[in-house]
């Protein structure tokens, strides 16, 4: 597979970071008076900044910082900071320098003064660089990620059978290509899909420790490099491209593109056969087992409810002559966009000509029906993940030692293990092996004895809703408590995964 088919321009999410001061607090756009502080202890929406690059070199770049509210970080003549709209072409521009220890400094282009914090307030007063001007960038990307090597044109892949990580996957459709990127005490821990951690000894170990802690260098656009803080860099080595620490990377081998883990699904017809690519591009409901040719990347526009399905051959499903649907489409073709309808966890796809995709007598996938029926409903199952990590408007879903209820405002997430029940229906299992339970108030506890049914529907490439066992949608609440009490899908019901 040619790598050009799988690499792409970075999403806006991949250009966003939180900036941590020397005191461990985050640069924050406050909700009142357009002020900027550095008092928050966690990474939330107001601590997330999009890095807009206008000119970049090896060790520095000219940038603007834009909040999720669409306003820019601005340095005024008196050294004070606020956020708003730039008044001139250089207003709000900073010279961003990348330091060898992974820190960033931001120097106002107009005044030449550095962005700094006293642990609470933020200002630009001094032209003499010091430790108070150092900021640690933390990617604001969802923690479930993939690592792409632009030098080797492959993705990192954990191999639990030998306890190693290789950089040899041309297509990121395998569950083993997904990693959880944990941030703790200024360092990162890379956890595999089977819940092992990459260590400084190039092996996978069962528990995080100082030996699994890596320092990260971050560049705008999602480029990252991991090191042990003692001169060793993490990069692919040897003929098999083993991911390990070394001191002599060539041609930028240590740099990876950090992307959120894509969503791959399998689709099943009413005859319980999986849709698979047969005879190069034709699609049949013919396979009783999932194979690489039965996997499709789910690329959905959450604004228009249109879906593209990308096959493992790099092409998209497209409606062609005589209403056949084949896997030979290109990204911008109108024939590759299908409208999505959901019915109790099953998916219905409507082609550009208004007809619905279904299976004909010989098993071929075609866009025939004007009204959808059982032949046009497909069971859908997440194919490259056996767990969910959910992030809502106020943070991640997880547990806290201070509360017995599930929370939705956590800085570090819990994994929700998925036990498939039937198409679209899953049991939610907590990390200790117990099941999620629901109270009469619509709150959740993670130590239930019996499995309950949760219905998952995808509403974007990495967005979903959860219909809880009580018949209400699960939502995040400003109080931080996870609730299932919404009759309709609101913004608080949409979860990033």
Rosetta blueprint (number, residue, H / E / L):
1 X L
2 X L
3 X H
4 X H
5 X H
6 X L
7 X L
8 X L
9 X L
10 X L
11 X L
12 X H
13 X H
14 X H
15 X H
16 X E
17 X E
18 X E
19 X E
20 X E
21 X L
22 X L
23 X L
24 X L
25 X L
26 X E
27 X E
28 X E
29 X E
30 X L
31 X L
32 X L
33 X L
34 X L
35 X E
36 X E
37 X E
38 X E
39 X E
40 X E
41 X L
42 X L
43 X L
44 X L
45 X H
46 X H
47 X H
48 X L
49 X E
50 X E
51 X E
52 X E
53 X E
54 X E
55 X E
56 X E
57 X L
58 X L
59 X L
60 X E
61 X E
62 X E
63 X E
64 X E
65 X E
66 X E
67 X E
68 X L
69 X L
70 X L
71 X L
72 X E
73 X E
74 X E
75 X E
76 X L
77 X L
78 X L
79 X L
80 X E
81 X E
82 X E
83 X E
84 X E
85 X L
86 X L
87 X L
88 X L
89 X L
90 X L
91 X L
92 X L
93 X L
94 X E
95 X E
96 X E
97 X E
98 X E
99 X L
100 X L
101 X L
102 X L
103 X E
104 X E
105 X E
106 X E
107 X E
108 X E
109 X L
110 X L
111 X L
112 X L
113 X L
114 X E
115 X E
116 X E
117 X E
118 X L
119 X L
120 X L
121 X E
122 X E
123 X E
124 X E
125 X L
126 X L
127 X L
128 X L
129 X L
130 X L
131 X H
132 X H
133 X H
134 X L
135 X E
136 X E
137 X E
138 X E
139 X E
140 X L
141 X L
142 X L
143 X L
144 X E
145 X E
146 X E
147 X E
148 X E
149 X E
150 X L
151 X L
152 X L
153 X L
154 X E
155 X E
156 X E
157 X E
158 X E
159 X E
160 X L
161 X L
162 X L
163 X L
164 X E
165 X E
166 X E
167 X E
168 X E
169 X E
170 X L
171 X L
172 X L
173 X L
174 X L
175 X H
176 X H
177 X H
178 X L
179 X E
180 X E
181 X E
182 X E
183 X E
184 X E
185 X L
186 X L
187 X E
188 X E
189 X E
190 X E
191 X E
192 X E
193 X L
194 X L
195 X L
196 X L
197 X E
198 X E
199 X L
200 X L
201 X L
202 X L
203 X L
204 X E
205 X E
206 X L
207 X L
208 X L
209 X L
210 X H
211 X H
212 X H
213 X L
214 X E
215 X E
216 X E
217 X E
218 X E
219 X E
220 X L
221 X L
222 X L
223 X E
224 X E
225 X E
226 X E
227 X E
228 X L
229 X L
230 X L
231 X L
232 X L
233 X E
234 X E
235 X E
236 X E
237 X E
238 X L
239 X L
240 X L
241 X L
242 X E
243 X E
244 X E
245 X E
246 X E
247 X L
248 X L
249 X L
250 X L
251 X L
252 X L
253 X L
254 X L
255 X L
256 X E
257 X E
258 X E
259 X E
260 X E
261 X L
262 X L
263 X L
264 X E
265 X E
266 X E
267 X E
268 X E
269 X L
270 X L
271 X L
272 X L
273 X L
274 X E
275 X E
276 X E
277 X E
278 X E
279 X L
280 X L
281 X L
282 X E
283 X E
284 X E
285 X E
286 X E
287 X E
288 X L
289 X L
290 X L
291 X L
292 X H
293 X H
294 X H
295 X L
296 X E
297 X E
298 X E
299 X E
300 X E
301 X E
302 X L
303 X L
304 X L
305 X L
306 X E
307 X E
308 X E
309 X E
310 X E
311 X E
312 X L
313 X L
314 X L
315 X L
316 X E
317 X E
318 X E
319 X E
320 X L
321 X H
322 X H
323 X H
324 X E
325 X E
326 X E
327 X E
328 X E
329 X E
330 X L
331 X L
332 X L
333 X L
334 X H
335 X H
336 X H
337 X L
338 X E
339 X E
340 X E
341 X E
342 X E
343 X E
344 X L
345 X L
346 X E
347 X E
348 X E
349 X E
350 X E
351 X L
352 X L
353 X L
354 X L
355 X L
356 X E
357 X E
358 X E
359 X E
360 X L
361 X L
362 X L
363 X L
364 X E
365 X E
366 X E
367 X E
368 X E
369 X E
370 X L
371 X L
372 X L
373 X L
374 X H
375 X H
376 X H
377 X L
378 X E
379 X E
380 X E
381 X E
382 X E
383 X L
384 X L
385 X L
386 X L
387 X E
388 X E
389 X L
390 X L
391 X E
392 X E
393 X L
394 X L
395 X E
396 X E
397 X E
398 X E
399 X E
400 X E
401 X L
402 X L
403 X E
404 X E
405 X E
406 X E
407 X E
408 X E
409 X E
410 X E
411 X L
412 X L
413 X L
414 X L
415 X L
416 X E
417 X E
418 X E
419 X E
420 X E
421 X E
422 X E
423 X L
424 X L
425 X E
426 X E
427 X E
428 X E
429 X E
430 X L
431 X L
432 X L
433 X L
434 X L
435 X E
436 X E
437 X E
438 X E
439 X L
440 X L
441 X L
442 X L
443 X E
444 X E
445 X E
446 X E
447 X E
448 X E
449 X L
450 X L
451 X L
452 X L
453 X L
454 X E
455 X E
456 X E
457 X E
458 X E
459 X E
460 X E
461 X L
462 X L
463 X E
464 X E
465 X E
466 X E
467 X E
468 X L
469 X L
470 X L
471 X L
472 X L
473 X E
474 X E
475 X E
476 X L
477 X L
478 X L
479 X L
480 X L
481 X E
482 X L
483 X E
484 X E
485 X E
486 X E
487 X L
488 X L
489 X L
490 X L
491 X H
492 X H
493 X H
494 X L
495 X E
496 X E
497 X L
